Amino acid sequence: MERVADQWIMRGISRNDPDRIRSWRELTGLINKIGFIPLFANEAAGFSVEEMVTPFCWWTGDSETDPWMWREIIAGEGDVAYGKFFDNKAGFISREWFPYFANARRDGYDFDAAWDDELIQRRYKAIMDICEDGGLHPGFELKPAAGFGKNGYKNFDGCMTALQMQTYLIIRRFERRRNKKGMSYGMPVAYYQKPEILWGYDHVTGAYREEPQKSAQRILSRAKECFPDAAEAALRKMLRQ
């Protein structure tokens, strides 16, 4: 996706291309096969869902054909993780590959261990303390509950993105807000949760046995294997290596 003359232009392939992804089920299968992929096109050629679907299917509101709707369905299914994992932008990571991302991005640290070693700022801990209950928390509730606001901590959105990039949080569900009468309104909002709640602590930390840099190299090698047309520098940028 790129902005040209104040308009967003979507990349993609022909409706008739036999290789295009046509449903959220096909996309889930692809993610599980490849291991991970960003949602939108970027500097790494081919390394996105956007480049695997037709550009005419976005934002139609049809859950069967709209990739923007697919991300909501896939996040809710919980078979793969969804969140801002790629250069602060959204994408998917399979259950199989998530432990390697966790090891590489966390540098082998659990959140509490990083806090104990003074590697984490208090504003991040304020968010994670709320998420310790294992529930699903929408951003609009997390922000005031964690003490962000006019007279509190700053840059809530940046903190939430950082926690996703470090794999401490994932987006687990999308849901529209409700008014006092119980009627839904507005755009669907993201609900966050620790990945350990979805897949278990032992699985998420399963790659801690190897050096974080080895996990990072494993991820890069897989990306180069699956997306040979992408420049290595662009892949490193998206993978934060």
Buried (B, 14 or more C-beta within 10 A) or exposed (E): BEEEEEEEEBBBBEEEEEEBBBBBBBBBBBBBEBBBBBBBBBEBBBBBBBBBBBBEBBEEEEEEBBBBBBBBBBBBEBBBBBBBBBBEBBBBBBBBBBBBBBBBBBBBBBBEEBBEEEEBEEBBBBBBBBBEEEEBBBBEEBBEEBBBEEEEBEEBEEBBBBBBBBBBBBBBBBBEEEEEEEEEEEEBBBBBBBBBBBBEEEBBBBBBEBBBEBBBBBBBEBBBEBBEEBEEEBBBBBBBB
